[in-house]
């Protein structure tokens, strides 16, 4: 389950394009699907179970403003017991 992000996304989209272009030059192909900035809220452990999230999806939420001070690249490996997340690198933004 995830929630989308709205707002001033031009800089973020430019960053994603730069990263994908540089990775493509290194032999890692670009994603075929469009980039949708989001925050992952949770994962279903067992997809065979039917999850009823209709109540959650039909609720209206007020926007939340927040400042982003850093971005982290994280590796997500899914294992039978639980996912393992490893921070690959952290990059702090300036004061602007």
N, CA, C and O atoms as CSV, one atom per row, in Angstrom:
chain,resi,resn,atom,element,x,y,z
A,1,UNK,N,N,0.844,-1.149,0.000
A,1,UNK,CA,C,0.000,0.000,0.000
A,1,UNK,C,C,0.901,1.226,0.000
A,1,UNK,O,O,1.885,1.274,0.738
A,2,UNK,N,N,0.576,2.200,-0.809
A,2,UNK,CA,C,1.391,3.401,-0.899
A,2,UNK,C,C,0.497,4.615,-1.101
A,2,UNK,O,O,-0.670,4.496,-1.475
A,3,UNK,N,N,1.071,5.784,-0.846
A,3,UNK,CA,C,0.370,7.036,-1.096
A,3,UNK,C,C,1.225,7.876,-2.032
A,3,UNK,O,O,2.449,7.915,-1.913
A,4,UNK,N,N,0.564,8.540,-2.956
A,4,UNK,CA,C,1.274,9.384,-3.917
A,4,UNK,C,C,1.728,10.683,-3.288
A,4,UNK,O,O,1.286,11.051,-2.199
A,5,UNK,N,N,2.610,11.371,-3.981
A,5,UNK,CA,C,3.143,12.653,-3.520
A,5,UNK,C,C,2.796,13.704,-4.563
A,5,UNK,O,O,2.970,13.482,-5.761
A,6,UNK,N,N,2.309,14.843,-4.107
A,6,UNK,CA,C,1.999,15.968,-4.990
A,6,UNK,C,C,2.813,17.166,-4.557
A,6,UNK,O,O,3.383,17.176,-3.466
A,7,UNK,N,N,2.871,18.164,-5.398
A,7,UNK,CA,C,3.584,19.392,-5.037
A,7,UNK,C,C,4.586,19.762,-6.101
A,7,UNK,O,O,4.405,19.448,-7.278
A,8,UNK,N,N,5.632,20.425,-5.689
A,8,UNK,CA,C,6.671,20.878,-6.613
A,8,UNK,C,C,7.610,19.714,-6.915
A,8,UNK,O,O,8.595,19.493,-6.210
A,9,UNK,N,N,7.291,18.980,-7.967
A,9,UNK,CA,C,8.025,17.746,-8.277
A,9,UNK,C,C,8.996,17.891,-9.443
A,9,UNK,O,O,9.641,16.915,-9.826
A,10,UNK,N,N,9.116,19.099,-10.022
A,10,UNK,CA,C,9.993,19.259,-11.186
A,10,UNK,C,C,11.433,18.856,-10.880
A,10,UNK,O,O,12.052,18.133,-11.661
A,11,UNK,N,N,11.966,19.317,-9.754
A,11,UNK,CA,C,13.357,18.983,-9.406
A,11,UNK,C,C,13.524,17.487,-9.176
A,11,UNK,O,O,14.520,16.896,-9.592
A,12,UNK,N,N,12.544,16.877,-8.513
A,12,UNK,CA,C,12.615,15.436,-8.270
A,12,UNK,C,C,12.565,14.662,-9.589
A,12,UNK,O,O,13.330,13.716,-9.778
A,13,UNK,N,N,11.678,15.051,-10.493
A,13,UNK,CA,C,11.577,14.368,-11.787
A,13,UNK,C,C,12.856,14.537,-12.614
A,13,UNK,O,O,13.275,13.610,-13.308
A,14,UNK,N,N,13.473,15.719,-12.539
A,14,UNK,CA,C,14.747,15.936,-13.241
A,14,UNK,C,C,15.844,15.042,-12.658
A,14,UNK,O,O,16.652,14.476,-13.394
A,15,UNK,N,N,15.862,14.922,-11.318
A,15,UNK,CA,C,16.844,14.059,-10.661
A,15,UNK,C,C,16.668,12.612,-11.102
A,15,UNK,O,O,17.649,11.933,-11.404
A,16,UNK,N,N,15.432,12.136,-11.141
A,16,UNK,CA,C,15.154,10.759,-11.566
A,16,UNK,C,C,15.599,10.550,-13.009
A,16,UNK,O,O,16.192,9.521,-13.331
A,17,UNK,N,N,15.318,11.516,-13.878
A,17,UNK,CA,C,15.751,11.408,-15.282
A,17,UNK,C,C,17.270,11.329,-15.386
A,17,UNK,O,O,17.807,10.521,-16.145
A,18,UNK,N,N,17.963,12.179,-14.615
A,18,UNK,CA,C,19.433,12.163,-14.639
A,18,UNK,C,C,19.976,10.817,-14.173
A,18,UNK,O,O,20.877,10.249,-14.791
A,19,UNK,N,N,19.418,10.317,-13.080
A,19,UNK,CA,C,19.873,9.031,-12.540
A,19,UNK,C,C,19.642,7.927,-13.557
A,19,UNK,O,O,20.534,7.119,-13.813
A,20,UNK,N,N,18.446,7.888,-14.139
A,20,UNK,CA,C,18.144,6.830,-15.104
A,20,UNK,C,C,19.007,6.937,-16.351
A,20,UNK,O,O,19.434,5.916,-16.889
A,21,UNK,N,N,19.274,8.155,-16.822
A,21,UNK,CA,C,20.145,8.327,-17.996
A,21,UNK,C,C,21.565,7.869,-17.698
A,21,UNK,O,O,22.189,7.208,-18.528
A,22,UNK,N,N,22.081,8.214,-16.519
A,22,UNK,CA,C,23.440,7.791,-16.157
A,22,UNK,C,C,23.523,6.284,-15.967
A,22,UNK,O,O,24.499,5.662,-16.388
A,23,UNK,N,N,22.518,5.691,-15.341
A,23,UNK,CA,C,22.512,4.237,-15.183
A,23,UNK,C,C,22.409,3.540,-16.539
A,23,UNK,O,O,23.034,2.502,-16.756
A,24,UNK,N,N,21.623,4.110,-17.445
A,24,UNK,CA,C,21.469,3.547,-18.789
A,24,UNK,C,C,22.820,3.513,-19.508
A,24,UNK,O,O,23.133,2.552,-20.209
A,25,UNK,N,N,23.614,4.569,-19.327
A,25,UNK,CA,C,24.949,4.614,-19.940
A,25,UNK,C,C,25.891,3.572,-19.339
A,25,UNK,O,O,26.868,3.171,-19.971
A,26,UNK,N,N,25.590,3.139,-18.114
A,26,UNK,CA,C,26.409,2.114,-17.460
A,26,UNK,C,C,25.909,0.694,-17.760
A,26,UNK,O,O,26.467,-0.289,-17.274
A,27,UNK,N,N,24.849,0.609,-18.565
A,27,UNK,CA,C,24.333,-0.705,-18.935
A,27,UNK,C,C,23.135,-1.165,-18.126
A,27,UNK,O,O,22.661,-2.286,-18.307
A,28,UNK,N,N,22.637,-0.318,-17.238
A,28,UNK,CA,C,21.428,-0.653,-16.470
A,28,UNK,C,C,20.268,0.046,-17.152
A,28,UNK,O,O,20.154,1.269,-17.080
A,29,UNK,N,N,19.398,-0.719,-17.819
A,29,UNK,CA,C,18.344,-0.096,-18.633
A,29,UNK,C,C,17.369,0.737,-17.814
A,29,UNK,O,O,17.121,0.467,-16.639
A,30,UNK,N,N,16.818,1.769,-18.474
A,30,UNK,CA,C,15.811,2.628,-17.849
A,30,UNK,C,C,14.536,1.836,-17.597
A,30,UNK,O,O,14.250,0.843,-18.267
A,31,UNK,N,N,13.784,2.304,-16.615
A,31,UNK,CA,C,12.474,1.715,-16.340
A,31,UNK,C,C,11.547,1.974,-17.528
A,31,UNK,O,O,11.580,3.052,-18.122
A,32,UNK,N,N,10.727,0.990,-17.870
A,32,UNK,CA,C,9.753,1.167,-18.944
A,32,UNK,C,C,8.498,1.872,-18.468
A,32,UNK,O,O,7.763,2.456,-19.264
A,33,UNK,N,N,8.254,1.815,-17.160
A,33,UNK,CA,C,7.045,2.437,-16.624
A,33,UNK,C,C,7.372,3.837,-16.111
A,33,UNK,O,O,8.504,4.102,-15.707
A,34,UNK,N,N,6.382,4.732,-16.126
A,34,UNK,CA,C,6.636,6.094,-15.649
A,34,UNK,C,C,6.913,6.137,-14.149
A,34,UNK,O,O,6.440,5.289,-13.392
A,35,UNK,N,N,7.687,7.134,-13.734
A,35,UNK,CA,C,8.031,7.325,-12.333
A,35,UNK,C,C,6.866,7.992,-11.607
A,35,UNK,O,O,6.347,9.011,-12.064
A,36,UNK,N,N,6.460,7.421,-10.487
A,36,UNK,CA,C,5.412,7.988,-9.643
A,36,UNK,C,C,5.973,8.112,-8.231
A,36,UNK,O,O,6.075,7.113,-7.518
A,37,UNK,N,N,6.343,9.341,-7.813
A,37,UNK,CA,C,6.872,9.478,-6.460
A,37,UNK,C,C,5.822,9.053,-5.440
A,37,UNK,O,O,4.646,9.393,-5.567
A,38,UNK,N,N,6.255,8.312,-4.433
A,38,UNK,CA,C,5.306,7.787,-3.455
A,38,UNK,C,C,6.012,7.432,-2.158
A,38,UNK,O,O,7.240,7.383,-2.087
A,39,UNK,N,N,5.212,7.189,-1.146
A,39,UNK,CA,C,5.699,6.696,0.131
A,39,UNK,C,C,5.031,5.350,0.362
A,39,UNK,O,O,3.804,5.255,0.352
A,40,UNK,N,N,5.825,4.318,0.567
A,40,UNK,CA,C,5.275,2.992,0.851
A,40,UNK,C,C,4.803,2.965,2.300
A,40,UNK,O,O,5.568,3.244,3.224
A,41,UNK,N,N,3.536,2.626,2.479
A,41,UNK,CA,C,2.944,2.573,3.817
A,41,UNK,C,C,3.000,1.171,4.398
A,41,UNK,O,O,3.081,1.004,5.615
A,42,UNK,N,N,2.958,0.171,3.543
A,42,UNK,CA,C,2.991,-1.197,4.029
A,42,UNK,C,C,2.970,-2.173,2.878
A,42,UNK,O,O,2.701,-1.803,1.735
A,43,UNK,N,N,3.255,-3.416,3.187
A,43,UNK,CA,C,3.229,-4.500,2.207
A,43,UNK,C,C,2.359,-5.618,2.745
A,43,UNK,O,O,2.300,-5.854,3.952
A,44,UNK,N,N,1.681,-6.307,1.829
A,44,UNK,CA,C,0.897,-7.475,2.220
A,44,UNK,C,C,1.844,-8.657,2.319
A,44,UNK,O,O,2.534,-8.986,1.354
A,45,UNK,N,N,1.879,-9.291,3.469
A,45,UNK,CA,C,2.783,-10.420,3.674
A,45,UNK,C,C,2.313,-11.633,2.881
A,45,UNK,O,O,3.126,-12.348,2.295
A,46,UNK,N,N,1.005,-11.866,2.861
A,46,UNK,CA,C,0.451,-13.009,2.152
A,46,UNK,C,C,-0.597,-12.509,1.166
A,46,UNK,O,O,-1.714,-12.166,1.553
A,47,UNK,N,N,-0.227,-12.471,-0.104
A,47,UNK,CA,C,-1.137,-11.933,-1.119
A,47,UNK,C,C,-2.333,-12.834,-1.384
A,47,UNK,O,O,-3.271,-12.423,-2.067
A,48,UNK,N,N,-2.321,-14.065,-0.854
A,48,UNK,CA,C,-3.445,-14.965,-1.057
A,48,UNK,C,C,-4.641,-14.558,-0.196
A,48,UNK,O,O,-5.782,-14.900,-0.508
A,49,UNK,N,N,-4.378,-13.831,0.881
A,49,UNK,CA,C,-5.454,-13.359,1.740
A,49,UNK,C,C,-6.132,-12.163,1.078
A,49,UNK,O,O,-5.472,-11.360,0.418
A,50,UNK,N,N,-7.422,-12.045,1.250
A,50,UNK,CA,C,-8.151,-10.909,0.718
A,50,UNK,C,C,-8.114,-9.777,1.734
A,50,UNK,O,O,-8.569,-9.924,2.868
A,51,UNK,N,N,-7.568,-8.657,1.311
A,51,UNK,CA,C,-7.494,-7.505,2.185
A,51,UNK,C,C,-8.627,-6.542,1.842
A,51,UNK,O,O,-8.776,-6.156,0.683
A,52,UNK,N,N,-9.418,-6.155,2.824
A,52,UNK,CA,C,-10.483,-5.199,2.598
A,52,UNK,C,C,-10.002,-3.828,3.069
A,52,UNK,O,O,-10.073,-3.503,4.254
A,53,UNK,N,N,-9.513,-3.031,2.121
A,53,UNK,CA,C,-9.018,-1.701,2.458
A,53,UNK,C,C,-9.935,-0.616,1.914
A,53,UNK,O,O,-9.550,0.552,1.859
A,54,UNK,N,N,-11.150,-0.993,1.510
A,54,UNK,CA,C,-12.067,-0.027,0.907
A,54,UNK,C,C,-12.376,1.136,1.848
A,54,UNK,O,O,-12.477,2.274,1.391
A,55,UNK,N,N,-12.529,0.884,3.141
A,55,UNK,CA,C,-12.792,1.963,4.094
A,55,UNK,C,C,-11.633,2.951,4.096
A,55,UNK,O,O,-11.845,4.163,4.060
A,56,UNK,N,N,-10.422,2.440,4.138
A,56,UNK,CA,C,-9.230,3.287,4.136
A,56,UNK,C,C,-9.147,4.113,2.854
A,56,UNK,O,O,-8.825,5.301,2.899
A,57,UNK,N,N,-9.435,3.493,1.718
A,57,UNK,CA,C,-9.317,4.172,0.431
A,57,UNK,C,C,-10.385,5.241,0.229
A,57,UNK,O,O,-10.175,6.178,-0.541
A,58,UNK,N,N,-11.514,5.121,0.897
A,58,UNK,CA,C,-12.611,6.067,0.710
A,58,UNK,C,C,-12.574,7.235,1.692
A,58,UNK,O,O,-13.459,8.090,1.655
A,59,UNK,N,N,-11.592,7.291,2.554
A,59,UNK,CA,C,-11.464,8.388,3.503
A,59,UNK,C,C,-10.712,9.536,2.830
A,59,UNK,O,O,-9.753,9.307,2.093
A,60,UNK,N,N,-11.142,10.749,3.080
A,60,UNK,CA,C,-10.460,11.929,2.547
A,60,UNK,C,C,-9.466,12.427,3.586
A,60,UNK,O,O,-9.806,12.552,4.762
A,61,UNK,N,N,-8.252,12.708,3.162
A,61,UNK,CA,C,-7.200,13.161,4.067
A,61,UNK,C,C,-6.763,14.572,3.698
A,61,UNK,O,O,-6.737,14.935,2.522
A,62,UNK,N,N,-6.422,15.359,4.703
A,62,UNK,CA,C,-5.878,16.690,4.456
A,62,UNK,C,C,-4.424,16.553,4.041
A,62,UNK,O,O,-3.721,15.666,4.523
A,63,UNK,N,N,-3.960,17.438,3.137
A,63,UNK,CA,C,-2.539,17.394,2.753
A,63,UNK,C,C,-1.631,17.655,3.947
A,63,UNK,O,O,-2.003,18.369,4.879
A,64,UNK,N,N,-0.456,17.080,3.909
A,64,UNK,CA,C,0.547,17.279,4.956
A,64,UNK,C,C,1.789,17.879,4.295
A,64,UNK,O,O,2.384,17.265,3.409
A,65,UNK,N,N,2.170,19.067,4.724
A,65,UNK,CA,C,3.390,19.693,4.201
A,65,UNK,C,C,4.574,19.262,5.054
A,65,UNK,O,O,4.472,19.183,6.279
A,66,UNK,N,N,5.692,18.985,4.402
A,66,UNK,CA,C,6.900,18.642,5.146
A,66,UNK,C,C,8.114,18.979,4.309
A,66,UNK,O,O,8.041,19.044,3.082
A,67,UNK,N,N,9.224,19.192,4.979
A,67,UNK,CA,C,10.484,19.544,4.326
A,67,UNK,C,C,11.342,18.290,4.209
A,67,UNK,O,O,11.478,17.524,5.162
A,68,UNK,N,N,11.913,18.096,3.037
A,68,UNK,CA,C,12.802,16.957,2.815
A,68,UNK,C,C,14.239,17.445,2.959
A,68,UNK,O,O,14.671,18.342,2.235
A,69,UNK,N,N,14.972,16.855,3.888
A,69,UNK,CA,C,16.348,17.263,4.150
A,69,UNK,C,C,17.384,16.305,3.589
A,69,UNK,O,O,18.552,16.662,3.436
A,70,UNK,N,N,16.948,15.069,3.279
A,70,UNK,CA,C,17.898,14.095,2.746
A,70,UNK,C,C,17.140,13.063,1.920
A,70,UNK,O,O,15.924,12.916,2.038
A,71,UNK,N,N,17.876,12.366,1.097
A,71,UNK,CA,C,17.330,11.240,0.355
A,71,UNK,C,C,18.261,10.061,0.600
A,71,UNK,O,O,19.482,10.213,0.639
A,72,UNK,N,N,17.665,8.882,0.763
A,72,UNK,CA,C,18.466,7.682,0.978
A,72,UNK,C,C,18.117,6.662,-0.101
A,72,UNK,O,O,16.953,6.478,-0.454
A,73,UNK,N,N,19.136,6.018,-0.604
A,73,UNK,CA,C,18.938,4.918,-1.539
A,73,UNK,C,C,18.953,3.636,-0.709
A,73,UNK,O,O,19.913,3.351,0.006
A,74,UNK,N,N,17.871,2.874,-0.820
A,74,UNK,CA,C,17.676,1.708,0.027
A,74,UNK,C,C,17.441,0.474,-0.830
A,74,UNK,O,O,16.648,0.493,-1.771
A,75,UNK,N,N,18.134,-0.583,-0.490
A,75,UNK,CA,C,17.925,-1.881,-1.125
A,75,UNK,C,C,16.863,-2.631,-0.326
A,75,UNK,O,O,16.933,-2.695,0.901
A,76,UNK,N,N,15.889,-3.190,-1.016
A,76,UNK,CA,C,14.826,-3.954,-0.368
A,76,UNK,C,C,14.893,-5.383,-0.882
A,76,UNK,O,O,14.676,-5.632,-2.068
A,77,UNK,N,N,15.194,-6.318,0.007
A,77,UNK,CA,C,15.242,-7.733,-0.362
A,77,UNK,C,C,14.121,-8.459,0.362
A,77,UNK,O,O,14.028,-8.409,1.589
A,78,UNK,N,N,13.269,-9.135,-0.405
A,78,UNK,CA,C,12.130,-9.829,0.175
A,78,UNK,C,C,12.511,-11.272,0.488
A,78,UNK,O,O,12.946,-12.015,-0.393
A,79,UNK,N,N,12.346,-11.655,1.729
A,79,UNK,CA,C,12.600,-13.014,2.187
A,79,UNK,C,C,11.307,-13.588,2.756
A,79,UNK,O,O,10.391,-12.827,3.069
A,80,UNK,N,N,11.207,-14.912,2.897
A,80,UNK,CA,C,9.963,-15.519,3.393
A,80,UNK,C,C,9.498,-14.971,4.749
A,80,UNK,O,O,8.298,-14.787,4.954
A,81,UNK,N,N,10.424,-14.710,5.673
A,81,UNK,CA,C,10.027,-14.245,7.004
A,81,UNK,C,C,9.731,-12.750,7.052
A,81,UNK,O,O,8.785,-12.317,7.709
A,82,UNK,N,N,10.544,-11.967,6.354
A,82,UNK,CA,C,10.382,-10.512,6.389
A,82,UNK,C,C,11.337,-9.882,5.384
A,82,UNK,O,O,12.354,-10.480,5.033
A,83,UNK,N,N,11.014,-8.674,4.920
A,83,UNK,CA,C,11.957,-7.988,4.039
A,83,UNK,C,C,13.157,-7.478,4.835
A,83,UNK,O,O,13.067,-7.217,6.035
A,84,UNK,N,N,14.281,-7.344,4.130
A,84,UNK,CA,C,15.483,-6.772,4.734
A,84,UNK,C,C,15.813,-5.508,3.955
A,84,UNK,O,O,15.969,-5.536,2.734
A,85,UNK,N,N,15.917,-4.391,4.685
A,85,UNK,CA,C,16.220,-3.100,4.079
A,85,UNK,C,C,17.642,-2.701,4.444
A,85,UNK,O,O,18.033,-2.761,5.610
A,86,UNK,N,N,18.413,-2.294,3.441
A,86,UNK,CA,C,19.784,-1.872,3.660
A,86,UNK,C,C,19.963,-0.487,3.060
A,86,UNK,O,O,19.691,-0.290,1.876
A,87,UNK,N,N,20.421,0.486,3.865
A,87,UNK,CA,C,20.692,1.829,3.356
A,87,UNK,C,C,21.995,1.776,2.566
A,87,UNK,O,O,23.048,1.447,3.110
A,88,UNK,N,N,21.915,2.102,1.286
A,88,UNK,CA,C,23.090,2.072,0.414
A,88,UNK,C,C,23.873,3.373,0.493
A,88,UNK,O,O,25.104,3.364,0.498
A,89,UNK,N,N,23.152,4.499,0.554
A,89,UNK,CA,C,23.809,5.799,0.691
A,89,UNK,C,C,22.807,6.841,1.139
A,89,UNK,O,O,21.603,6.691,0.935
A,90,UNK,N,N,23.317,7.901,1.755
A,90,UNK,CA,C,22.503,9.016,2.222
A,90,UNK,C,C,23.054,10.307,1.631
A,90,UNK,O,O,24.263,10.533,1.632
A,91,UNK,N,N,22.153,11.155,1.122
A,91,UNK,CA,C,22.556,12.417,0.493
A,91,UNK,C,C,21.714,13.537,1.091
A,91,UNK,O,O,20.486,13.522,0.999
A,92,UNK,N,N,22.393,14.517,1.709
A,92,UNK,CA,C,21.717,15.628,2.361
A,92,UNK,C,C,21.561,16.788,1.381
A,92,UNK,O,O,22.457,17.067,0.586
A,93,UNK,N,N,20.416,17.456,1.449
A,93,UNK,CA,C,20.170,18.632,0.618
A,93,UNK,C,C,20.732,19.863,1.307
A,93,UNK,O,O,20.914,19.880,2.525
A,94,UNK,N,N,21.006,20.904,0.506
A,94,UNK,CA,C,21.505,22.158,1.058
A,94,UNK,C,C,20.412,22.919,1.784
A,94,UNK,O,O,19.337,22.374,2.037
A,95,UNK,N,N,20.677,24.173,2.120
A,95,UNK,CA,C,19.735,24.994,2.877
A,95,UNK,C,C,18.691,25.662,2.005
A,95,UNK,O,O,17.921,26.475,2.517
A,96,UNK,N,N,18.623,25.365,0.719
A,96,UNK,CA,C,17.638,26.010,-0.151
A,96,UNK,C,C,16.494,25.129,-0.279
A,96,UNK,O,O,15.532,25.463,-0.970
